[in-house]
Amino acid sequence: MKGGMQGMLKQVQKMQEEMQKVQSRLGDLIVSEEAGGGMIKATANGNKEIVSVVIDPQVINKEEKEILEDLVVAAVNKALNSANKLAEEEMSKVTKGMLPPGFNIPGL
């Protein structure tokens, strides 16, 4: 029984080390999403940080300021959702087979 527990602890330790490696790489992984048919493009990294927002010059119109703001929000939210999915996929590669289905690690 003791050997089994030590083996399990080693597996958990290895998983933690792998998760730390993945977390350190997430900042280098990039996702981009668009809104308004490509008029607004938001780019996020795997750490769920927005790294850029690109606005097509054709959309910059003082009279349509609210529409532009809505498109930016939509593109940013889509990019953050994609970054979240990316982070989950990367982490699941590490924990695959080690955690029961549906088990969620807070903060990831």
N, CA, C and O atoms as a DFTB+ gen file, in Angstrom:
432 C
 N C O
     1  1       0.828      -1.200       0.000
     2  2       0.000       0.000       0.000
     3  2       0.871       1.262       0.000
     4  3       0.570       2.241      -0.684
     5  1       1.962       1.216       0.787
     6  2       2.835       2.366       0.884
     7  2       3.487       2.669      -0.472
     8  3       3.590       3.832      -0.862
     9  1       3.923       1.634      -1.184
    10  2       4.520       1.830      -2.500
    11  2       3.530       2.453      -3.465
    12  3       3.906       3.294      -4.282
    13  1       2.286       2.057      -3.382
    14  2       1.254       2.625      -4.239
    15  2       1.048       4.098      -3.955
    16  3       0.861       4.893      -4.877
    17  1       1.083       4.463      -2.691
    18  2       0.904       5.862      -2.309
    19  2       2.087       6.695      -2.793
    20  3       1.908       7.811      -3.281
    21  1       3.296       6.150      -2.657
    22  2       4.482       6.875      -3.131
    23  2       4.427       7.056      -4.644
    24  3       4.782       8.112      -5.168
    25  1       3.982       6.025      -5.330
    26  2       3.856       6.114      -6.781
    27  2       2.851       7.181      -7.179
    28  3       3.077       7.946      -8.116
    29  1       1.741       7.223      -6.458
    30  2       0.726       8.208      -6.750
    31  2       1.249       9.624      -6.469
    32  3       0.988      10.549      -7.238
    33  1       1.980       9.784      -5.375
    34  2       2.548      11.097      -5.047
    35  2       3.548      11.535      -6.111
    36  3       3.607      12.715      -6.457
    37  1       4.330      10.600      -6.630
    38  2       5.273      10.929      -7.696
    39  2       4.535      11.368      -8.952
    40  3       4.962      12.296      -9.639
    41  1       3.417      10.692      -9.252
    42  2       2.616      11.068     -10.410
    43  2       2.053      12.479     -10.251
    44  3       2.060      13.271     -11.194
    45  1       1.570      12.779      -9.060
    46  2       1.011      14.103      -8.787
    47  2       2.105      15.161      -8.908
    48  3       1.880      16.230      -9.475
    49  1       3.275      14.864      -8.382
    50  2       4.388      15.805      -8.461
    51  2       4.782      16.040      -9.921
    52  3       5.031      17.176     -10.326
    53  1       4.838      14.975     -10.699
    54  2       5.176      15.105     -12.118
    55  2       4.124      15.943     -12.840
    56  3       4.459      16.795     -13.663
    57  1       2.845      15.696     -12.524
    58  2       1.772      16.452     -13.143
    59  2       1.901      17.936     -12.783
    60  3       1.701      18.795     -13.642
    61  1       2.226      18.243     -11.545
    62  2       2.384      19.633     -11.124
    63  2       3.527      20.301     -11.896
    64  3       3.407      21.449     -12.325
    65  1       4.622      19.581     -12.066
    66  2       5.758      20.125     -12.809
    67  2       5.374      20.391     -14.260
    68  3       5.729      21.428     -14.820
    69  1       4.650      19.458     -14.866
    70  2       4.200      19.627     -16.246
    71  2       3.232      20.803     -16.366
    72  3       3.298      21.567     -17.329
    73  1       2.341      20.947     -15.399
    74  2       1.382      22.051     -15.415
    75  2       2.116      23.390     -15.311
    76  3       1.729      24.358     -15.966
    77  1       3.161      23.453     -14.502
    78  2       3.937      24.683     -14.386
    79  2       4.620      25.015     -15.712
    80  3       4.694      26.180     -16.103
    81  1       5.118      23.984     -16.402
    82  2       5.747      24.207     -17.709
    83  2       4.727      24.756     -18.696
    84  3       5.013      25.697     -19.436
    85  1       3.534      24.162     -18.704
    86  2       2.483      24.617     -19.617
    87  2       2.103      26.056     -19.284
    88  3       1.967      26.885     -20.183
    89  1       1.931      26.356     -18.005
    90  2       1.552      27.711     -17.613
    91  2       2.595      28.727     -18.061
    92  3       2.244      29.837     -18.461
    93  1       3.877      28.358     -17.997
    94  2       4.915      29.293     -18.419
    95  2       4.915      29.480     -19.935
    96  3       5.354      30.521     -20.422
    97  1       4.431      28.492     -20.690
    98  2       4.364      28.590     -22.153
    99  2       3.109      29.305     -22.645
   100  3       3.079      29.786     -23.777
   101  1       2.082      29.380     -21.819
   102  2       0.807      29.952     -22.260
   103  2       0.943      31.393     -22.753
   104  3       0.220      31.805     -23.660
   105  1       1.841      32.144     -22.180
   106  2       2.035      33.527     -22.613
   107  2       2.524      33.638     -24.046
   108  3       2.338      34.669     -24.692
   109  1       3.150      32.577     -24.545
   110  2       3.662      32.575     -25.914
   111  2       2.629      32.091     -26.932
   112  3       2.815      32.272     -28.135
   113  1       1.558      31.486     -26.466
   114  2       0.519      30.985     -27.367
   115  2      -0.481      32.105     -27.638
   116  3      -0.925      32.792     -26.718
   117  1      -0.827      32.279     -28.901
   118  2      -1.642      33.419     -29.322
   119  2      -2.904      32.946     -30.045
   120  3      -2.865      32.003     -30.836
   121  1      -4.023      33.617     -29.760
   122  2      -5.272      33.409     -30.496
   123  2      -5.785      34.776     -30.927
   124  3      -5.599      35.772     -30.229
   125  1      -6.435      34.808     -32.093
   126  2      -7.030      36.050     -32.591
   127  2      -8.466      35.780     -33.001
   128  3      -8.791      34.709     -33.513
   129  1      -9.312      36.758     -32.769
   130  2     -10.723      36.668     -33.153
   131  2     -11.135      37.993     -33.761
   132  3     -10.547      39.039     -33.482
   133  1     -12.154      37.926     -34.595
   134  2     -12.643      39.114     -35.282
   135  2     -14.112      39.350     -34.983
   136  3     -14.837      38.443     -34.574
   137  1     -14.531      40.585     -35.195
   138  2     -15.943      40.946     -35.079
   139  2     -16.250      41.921     -36.202
   140  3     -15.360      42.580     -36.740
   141  1     -17.526      41.997     -36.544
   142  2     -17.938      42.919     -37.594
   143  2     -17.355      42.556     -38.949
   144  3     -16.968      43.430     -39.724
   145  1     -17.295      41.257     -39.228
   146  2     -16.777      40.827     -40.524
   147  2     -15.307      41.147     -40.719
   148  3     -14.861      41.376     -41.843
   149  1     -14.558      41.164     -39.636
   150  2     -13.122      41.414     -39.726
   151  2     -12.735      42.869     -39.526
   152  3     -11.559      43.215     -39.638
   153  1     -13.704      43.727     -39.232
   154  2     -13.398      45.143     -39.040
   155  2     -12.623      45.380     -37.744
   156  3     -11.845      46.327     -37.640
   157  1     -12.846      44.506     -36.758
   158  2     -12.145      44.602     -35.480
   159  2     -11.493      43.259     -35.222
   160  3     -12.139      42.217     -35.336
   161  1     -10.209      43.279     -34.873
   162  2      -9.493      42.046     -34.580
   163  2      -8.828      42.189     -33.210
   164  3      -8.091      43.143     -32.964
   165  1      -9.096      41.233     -32.328
   166  2      -8.490      41.225     -30.999
   167  2      -7.608      39.990     -30.880
   168  3      -7.990      38.898     -31.301
   169  1      -6.436      40.172     -30.310
   170  2      -5.490      39.080     -30.119
   171  2      -5.192      38.939     -28.633
   172  3      -4.917      39.920     -27.943
   173  1      -5.251      37.696     -28.155
   174  2      -4.986      37.400     -26.741
   175  2      -3.939      36.300     -26.666
   176  3      -3.730      35.550     -27.620
   177  1      -3.287      36.220     -25.514
   178  2      -2.363      35.113     -25.303
   179  2      -3.007      34.075     -24.395
   180  3      -4.112      34.276     -23.893
   181  1      -2.315      32.976     -24.189
   182  2      -2.838      31.894     -23.371
   183  2      -2.993      32.242     -21.903
   184  3      -3.613      31.497     -21.144
   185  1      -2.427      33.378     -21.502
   186  2      -2.614      33.854     -20.129
   187  2      -3.872      34.699     -20.006
   188  3      -4.123      35.321     -18.974
   189  1      -4.660      34.711     -21.084
   190  2      -5.929      35.442     -21.127
   191  2      -5.719      36.945     -21.012
   192  3      -6.480      37.649     -20.348
   193  1      -4.657      37.425     -21.681
   194  2      -4.367      38.849     -21.726
   195  2      -4.529      39.326     -23.169
   196  3      -4.066      38.663     -24.097
   197  1      -5.172      40.455     -23.356
   198  2      -5.290      41.038     -24.682
   199  2      -3.936      41.645     -25.032
   200  3      -3.405      42.463     -24.280
   201  1      -3.378      41.245     -26.176
   202  2      -2.075      41.769     -26.581
   203  2      -2.184      42.798     -27.704
   204  3      -1.267      43.594     -27.908
   205  1      -3.312      42.785     -28.440
   206  2      -3.518      43.825     -29.444
   207  2      -4.974      43.882     -29.875
   208  3      -5.717      42.905     -29.790
   209  1      -5.349      45.068     -30.341
   210  2      -6.655      45.291     -30.952
   211  2      -6.383      46.084     -32.228
   212  3      -5.742      47.135     -32.195
   213  1      -6.879      45.566     -33.356
   214  2      -6.690      46.239     -34.640
   215  2      -8.063      46.659     -35.158
   216  3      -8.995      45.857     -35.216
   217  1      -8.167      47.935     -35.532
   218  2      -9.434      48.480     -36.026
   219  2      -9.227      48.933     -37.465
   220  3      -8.338      49.732     -37.758
   221  1     -10.062      48.409     -38.356
   222  2     -10.026      48.815     -39.763
   223  2     -10.338      50.311     -39.833
   224  3     -11.346      50.751     -39.279
   225  1      -9.504      51.091     -40.495
   226  2      -9.726      52.540     -40.564
   227  2     -11.099      52.925     -41.129
   228  3     -11.610      54.005     -40.831
   229  1     -11.688      52.061     -41.930
   230  2     -12.994      52.371     -42.509
   231  2     -14.096      52.468     -41.453
   232  3     -15.133      53.085     -41.696
   233  1     -13.879      51.862     -40.286
   234  2     -14.922      51.846     -39.266
   235  2     -14.828      53.035     -38.315
   236  3     -15.729      53.264     -37.509
   237  1     -13.760      53.773     -38.410
   238  2     -13.591      54.895     -37.493
   239  2     -14.439      56.069     -37.989
   240  3     -14.085      56.768     -38.939
   241  1     -15.554      56.251     -37.317
   242  2     -16.529      57.276     -37.671
   243  2     -17.142      57.776     -36.360
   244  3     -17.750      57.005     -35.617
   245  1     -16.980      59.050     -36.091
   246  2     -17.481      59.613     -34.833
   247  2     -18.969      59.346     -34.629
   248  3     -19.421      59.181     -33.496
   249  1     -19.722      59.303     -35.711
   250  2     -21.162      59.106     -35.601
   251  2     -21.527      57.662     -35.241
   252  3     -22.640      57.394     -34.791
   253  1     -20.593      56.743     -35.440
   254  2     -20.855      55.335     -35.148
   255  2     -19.962      54.829     -34.007
   256  3     -19.578      53.661     -33.966
   257  1     -19.648      55.734     -33.095
   258  2     -18.771      55.415     -31.971
   259  2     -19.289      54.231     -31.155
   260  3     -18.507      53.351     -30.796
   261  1     -20.566      54.191     -30.860
   262  2     -21.135      53.112     -30.046
   263  2     -21.033      51.764     -30.755
   264  3     -20.756      50.744     -30.124
   265  1     -21.256      51.765     -32.056
   266  2     -21.132      50.513     -32.817
   267  2     -19.694      50.017     -32.754
   268  3     -19.455      48.826     -32.552
   269  1     -18.737      50.920     -32.926
   270  2     -17.322      50.565     -32.861
   271  2     -16.973      49.985     -31.487
   272  3     -16.277      48.974     -31.388
   273  1     -17.459      50.628     -30.445
   274  2     -17.192      50.139     -29.087
   275  2     -17.779      48.747     -28.886
   276  3     -17.144      47.888     -28.274
   277  1     -18.986      48.518     -29.396
   278  2     -19.617      47.196     -29.283
   279  2     -18.817      46.135     -30.028
   280  3     -18.665      45.012     -29.546
   281  1     -18.306      46.491     -31.204
   282  2     -17.501      45.538     -31.973
   283  2     -16.186      45.199     -31.259
   284  3     -15.738      44.053     -31.273
   285  1     -15.583      46.202     -30.644
   286  2     -14.341      45.952     -29.889
   287  2     -14.624      45.002     -28.732
   288  3     -13.872      44.053     -28.508
   289  1     -15.692      45.250     -28.005
   290  2     -16.068      44.376     -26.888
   291  2     -16.307      42.955     -27.394
   292  3     -15.860      41.994     -26.768
   293  1     -17.003      42.812     -28.516
   294  2     -17.301      41.485     -29.067
   295  2     -16.012      40.758     -29.457
   296  3     -15.841      39.581     -29.140
   297  1     -15.107      41.459     -30.143
   298  2     -13.853      40.829     -30.567
   299  2     -13.001      40.435     -29.366
   300  3     -12.410      39.356     -29.344
   301  1     -12.941      41.313     -28.366
   302  2     -12.151      41.023     -27.161
   303  2     -12.725      39.822     -26.419
   304  3     -11.980      38.940     -25.993
   305  1     -14.035      39.786     -26.264
   306  2     -14.656      38.652     -25.571
   307  2     -14.427      37.348     -26.320
   308  3     -14.166      36.318     -25.698
   309  1     -14.521      37.378     -27.643
   310  2     -14.264      36.170     -28.426
   311  2     -12.810      35.728     -28.266
   312  3     -12.537      34.536     -28.129
   313  1     -11.877      36.680     -28.282
   314  2     -10.459      36.343     -28.120
   315  2     -10.189      35.759     -26.737
   316  3      -9.433      34.797     -26.607
   317  1     -10.801      36.332     -25.708
   318  2     -10.610      35.808     -24.353
   319  2     -11.212      34.415     -24.206
   320  3     -10.633      33.565     -23.531
   321  1     -12.364      34.169     -24.827
   322  2     -12.961      32.828     -24.801
   323  2     -12.042      31.827     -25.493
   324  3     -11.854      30.712     -25.006
   325  1     -11.475      32.223     -26.623
   326  2     -10.551      31.332     -27.336
   327  2      -9.289      31.087     -26.517
   328  3      -8.765      29.973     -26.499
   329  1      -8.798      32.122     -25.840
   330  2      -7.613      31.967     -24.995
   331  2      -7.912      31.010     -23.837
   332  3      -7.063      30.204     -23.456
   333  1      -9.118      31.104     -23.284
   334  2      -9.516      30.216     -22.200
   335  2      -9.564      28.762     -22.681
   336  3      -9.083      27.859     -21.997
   337  1     -10.144      28.547     -23.855
   338  2     -10.207      27.196     -24.426
   339  2      -8.804      26.664     -24.695
   340  3      -8.517      25.495     -24.439
   341  1      -7.932      27.528     -25.213
   342  2      -6.557      27.139     -25.491
   343  2      -5.855      26.706     -24.209
   344  3      -5.185      25.674     -24.179
   345  1      -6.012      27.499     -23.152
   346  2      -5.383      27.171     -21.870
   347  2      -5.912      25.843     -21.331
   348  3      -5.143      25.024     -20.828
   349  1      -7.224      25.632     -21.435
   350  2      -7.816      24.375     -20.967
   351  2      -7.289      23.185     -21.765
   352  3      -6.999      22.133     -21.197
   353  1      -7.167      23.352     -23.080
   354  2      -6.663      22.268     -23.922
   355  2      -5.216      21.927     -23.572
   356  3      -4.847      20.755     -23.493
   357  1      -4.401      22.960     -23.364
   358  2      -2.996      22.727     -23.029
   359  2      -2.862      22.021     -21.677
   360  3      -2.049      21.110     -21.523
   361  1      -3.661      22.445     -20.707
   362  2      -3.608      21.830     -19.390
   363  2      -4.148      20.406     -19.427
   364  3      -3.642      19.533     -18.721
   365  1      -5.164      20.164     -20.240
   366  2      -5.738      18.824     -20.299
   367  2      -4.755      17.826     -20.889
   368  3      -4.840      16.631     -20.606
   369  1      -3.819      18.306     -21.707
   370  2      -2.773      17.418     -22.234
   371  2      -1.921      16.868     -21.097
   372  3      -1.458      15.728     -21.149
   373  1      -1.720      17.679     -20.081
   374  2      -0.899      17.275     -18.938
   375  2      -1.671      16.337     -18.023
   376  3      -1.128      15.344     -17.538
   377  1      -2.939      16.656     -17.788
   378  2      -3.719      15.909     -16.796
   379  2      -4.482      14.732     -17.389
   380  3      -5.161      14.007     -16.661
   381  1      -4.379      14.533     -18.694
   382  2      -5.126      13.474     -19.368
   383  2      -4.889      12.125     -18.692
   384  3      -3.756      11.667     -18.544
   385  1      -5.989      11.510     -18.292
   386  2      -5.918      10.197     -17.670
   387  2      -5.568      10.207     -16.197
   388  3      -5.642       9.171     -15.535
   389  1      -5.189      11.361     -15.675
   390  2      -4.794      11.430     -14.271
   391  2      -5.910      11.965     -13.383
   392  3      -5.940      11.696     -12.182
   393  1      -6.820      12.719     -13.976
   394  2      -7.917      13.296     -13.207
   395  2      -9.227      12.730     -13.718
   396  3      -9.360      12.447     -14.909
   397  1     -10.188      12.563     -12.836
   398  2     -11.479      12.042     -13.274
   399  2     -12.191      13.030     -14.187
   400  3     -11.988      14.237     -14.057
   401  1     -13.038      12.538     -15.125
   402  2     -13.763      13.434     -16.038
   403  2     -14.579      14.463     -15.256
   404  3     -15.226      14.150     -14.257
   405  1     -14.525      15.699     -15.747
   406  2     -15.282      16.767     -15.103
   407  2     -14.559      17.435     -13.953
   408  3     -15.046      18.427     -13.410
   409  1     -13.392      16.904     -13.567
   410  2     -12.637      17.495     -12.469
   411  2     -12.045      18.812     -12.961
   412  3     -11.382      18.846     -13.998
   413  1     -12.277      19.880     -12.232
   414  2     -11.834      21.207     -12.645
   415  2     -10.839      21.737     -11.645
   416  3     -11.064      21.664     -10.437
   417  1      -9.728      22.278     -12.146
   418  2      -8.724      22.875     -11.286
   419  2      -8.985      24.390     -11.278
   420  3      -8.885      25.030     -12.325
   421  1      -9.311      24.963     -10.138
   422  2      -9.629      26.386     -10.059
   423  2      -8.489      27.246     -10.596
   424  3      -7.313      26.966     -10.360
   425  1      -8.862      28.296     -11.322
   426  2      -7.867      29.227     -11.836
   427  2      -7.336      28.878     -13.201
   428  3      -6.532      29.629     -13.754
   429  1      -7.760      27.755     -13.769
   430  2      -7.255      27.363     -15.098
   431  2      -8.381      27.353     -16.087
   432  3      -8.169      27.051     -17.261
